[in-house]
């Protein structure tokens, strides 16, 4: 991109008010085409002749701003008139706003960095000439009606505000070397939910319930007098007494305030979003008693992803779980894969991303989404190869096993889902640097010891006062050292690289692991040793795992590290019935327990709301935390049996091996691959299992002991029930 424009800011606008930049220009000839290229050191919304340009919410998105800042290109041909006014409002967004737990150094950087915009338009005429419109000192600026806007705390608008003072824009030395074209999926307004009920709580507050937790914001349509105020607070849940509950938002105020104009108007925020199901009416024109359901709608906002996978069964609670997994993904795939969308966090935690990525790629087409995020991981990785806990990195350069392993696991899973080796080629050095980093920092060769990790985060076998579970950190770290090394080797073979050195390293890690960890103490330790093929006798270890689960009351005790693989290990070694038992369990702890408590997304804690209605904690208790939704990849891949393999990545050829269970009358799964629709259904039929398979490519179908090789088409098979 040949930039002729200059970065501009509005130095006269101080404090929390969002500035608006303006430029008037004439078009005196017939226009053939016109494009507008734009970005901001913040977030922006642009209007041309009072019409919004594009539908990107929170543009230009969140990247590792030290290294990469996206710009967007818009076709504005149809917007142009003979006389034109371009106005661009800028907000803090991730660039300047409070994000995560900023260090004093980060706060200082944001304080002295400049909020501004960069704009360049090219207008081409039918006579072959063209004009260039660019941001520079000739632009004007003023305060906007947005008096305050920040990600965690919300937004304040005064619709009656009209600027009286206009200033000349100032040029500043903004970044050019970091600018890149739009790389990820854009963030857009998606589902619209109508308010479902109005509640008067025991505390006497007026609360609106939308019936579904979403990430986004509320639009309020109201008839009001000038100067009347609407003030809303947001919450995920009501407490056990039915009162509005916000303590788990921690320091995030999550409030909206609108000062109204005369007449009927619709109000919604521009530069913030919330994770919520409920809103509380703190102020409303005429008083909260005048509010009705028709005044409110909730707008879900997330990256614009194509839905590719569906799951449906005869069990309504299991269907609600599928629903919750989808909404958990939508709510946390807002430009980056966040851990949660509501509290003072909303960060791209690497551990959550690698845990869920296989499920993510079944539910939606996430190739472009993860290509962008992995590019940020690559650039935020340290010279030594350490992978920060969150990407974009706004915390520190510390690394943890199972979190930093996203550098290897995520590219490999994207390759397996879509079959394009380019992601491996682009990320290969990053993948290799991660393995080399572990080799560099470990205290003991061929193990990973001597550093701190998150362990089996939120494991239910954790000692009192710990979040980390009881699985040994060195055990987990070494297991992932081996697993990621094995994936690096596979990636190298795909790229036809000499991997002999890493093959030797892997053999030594596996040998040292077996020598050091001869016994497994927790469910997660069993799961990792088996799933990563590190146990000397995986079949024997799986039998011991099954015994341990039954001894624990036929319940899981795994955390973030062990849970994604648990059902796979059981079904891989003949304990399919036990895997289904865990899946269909409704008592705490289980995937269905939150469903019994009315969950509409996936919870951070199995007992975020405990059986007596009390809350697990106020410090760390998200009710939209997608990680445990990773169980869906077992349902697609084992229960419905849809899998690809390393010889035919991206479902170029398919293996379908369904595994029904008598506790379900039927299960349907479908997945829109790059090669077409794959569908696997099974149901009970006159004492038999009836299977209906639809495939777009050559497929091996395994039904019990019978193996069928089929071509593209739809097929029906029957098999006796056990």
Phi, psi and omega in degrees: 000127179266096183279124171252343180288164177242148172292132179233152177222176180235088187296336183286338178277119184240172177072216187266357183290135178280130179279155172237133182252141186225146175212127174257142181205155181251150173237113189252000179233170179287129185269131174273315179198157178210134178233147178238128179245132192207148170204180180207151167270073189154217171232161185216160167222131185244139175237135171241116184055043176068013175250129182296135178269117179073179181230021179284115176271135180065032175295146009267020180088178184249118174231178174285091192299335177297335186241331191213127175225119183284149166237155184245149178242128183237142171274114183248016184305313186285347181278339192285144173233183178292319174244134190226150173229121177256124178230135184229119177263138182240143178232172185293313182055211179284335186293319185241338187284175177288119182225128179062217180244074185307135172286167177302323179296316179295319179298320179294319179300316180293325181293321184266348177284163191250133173274120182199183182228160175226122188223134175216125180240141176240119181250114182258131183260161182293342179274005177094352178271171179208158174240148175245123174254129185218152176289132180195193184294344182283349178284155174248166179211163179201177170287154177251178177284352177273104187275340178199139175204127177207155187297312187276324190267341175108207187214146176236122178239145173239097184293343180272357183285132174229120185296139176253339181246133177237142185235162173280138176293152179248141177276141174222167185275076180276172185284133171244325185292342181264356186288134177223151175296160178310125187246321182267182173289145179280155178268130184223162167292135185239250182293146174243124182247130175278149176299137186259332179197154173253132184240137165257114186284165175305333177279000178085012181270152178263121186233138176255131179252126177264358174078356183206133173285132179225168166251125182159226182200172180259140168253128181249123175250123188208148170264128187211167170270153178302133177094347176291152190241137169251127176227128184235142168244156185242148177207155176274325189220167164257148179285182188294342176270356181090015180264154181298130189234122182231004184299329182285355172282352181057239185272357180287119182285326173051055182236149172239140176221128178237127168266124194274159166268172174287136175103195181263124182217158174250134182236136172207156181286164180249324193232032177209169176207165185222157166255119188197160166238329185243150167233146175254134178273101179278327172215147179204142182306125181082353183105155186296339179294342181272357180283144175227164182301327183292347179284344194230139166217146179258134183246117177282135182235126175197174179300145185277091184248145177278126177289129182239337186238146175221147175227140179207144182217178178280354184259111182301325180290322176294323177296324176294323175299315177302314178303315182295323179296316179297313181290330174295320178292313180301317184290339183247006175250063176255087180072324172227162176280100182272163176283320183202158185250007193244315188273189182280062182212267174057047187250161182275067182296126185293324181296318178297319183296313183289330178297321192257352194298325180294316175297317180304319183282348172273319181290320186219161171278104186246015183301307181296321179303312183280333175302316179295314183293322179291331174296323176291321176301315181300318183280334178275348177296140183285167179301326179284343179110359178297141178250118181299161182294326182234145178230125356301148186277111175235014181250281182201181179261015178293152180232150176225145172302147181074339173265300177299338179294351171304332179301332181255314186295316185295312176301320181295317180293323177293320175298315181294325182286324189239350172075012181260112183289354181301323180296325177289320180297314183291322186265359190300314181297323176296317178300314182294320180298326179295313178297318179297326178297314179299316180300326182286318191266345183295147178281328183240126182303137175071005166240174168240100182230164172090000177231166183264148182221173176277352180063207176272077191309128179064022174301139185285351177265016182294142172294159181303131178092358181244146173264354197267000185073175182260357177294141183291132182298319179295326177297308181299314183299316181291322178299316179287329173303314179292313184298312180295325176298319180295322178290322176301318179298316179298317178298318178298321178294321176301321182272005178060046177256156176283112183249019186300321180297319180283333175294320176294318178301314181299315179301320180290321177297313182298316180297316181293323177300311182295325179290322186276322186244080183276343178233151180244129191259338185227166175303316182295322178297317175301312184300313182292317181299323181280309186295328179269009177057042180257340179289140177300326180225092185295324180296316179295317180295324179295321177297320179292322177298314180300318178298319182294318179298317179294322178293333177277009178094026184055045179223152177280151174229017183278160177247210185299330185276316186274329188301317184300333185258351191301308183292327177300314181298315181297312183288328179297333186242027169093008182251046181299318181299320178292323177300315177296324178301316178294319181296319188267358179297136180253343178282157173294139355266139179189168176292329184269347179302313177301329178298321179295341180260010175088016181298142174240001171218179180275139182269156173289322181243140178305326181240049175307321167248119185281171186299330179271004179093348176292162182258144184305313176192169172258347185282318187212079187215076179276140176254016171214086188220101201285349193307311183292350172292354177301345178301338181298331181291334174289322181292314175298312194272334182245302181301310176272338170083019182271114181221157169246177178221170186293337178280339181223061184297157180075019177063035173296321166229156190231151168239125179242115181229085183290150177228092181284167176220138186295342179285352174243136176282329180197158176216136177235133175223140174220153181212125179271097180278177176296342184254359179131183186282132172247131182224132178227121180229142169223151182204158175284138181209103175050052177077008179234165167266130175252127181246133174238119186241131173238129184223142178267353185219176176302134189218141168261122179248122181250112178246104185060237180269356185264131182246130181235129172257119186233160174261184179307135178150190179243135186224148177236133180228156177233149178209143181292143172287149176293000000 
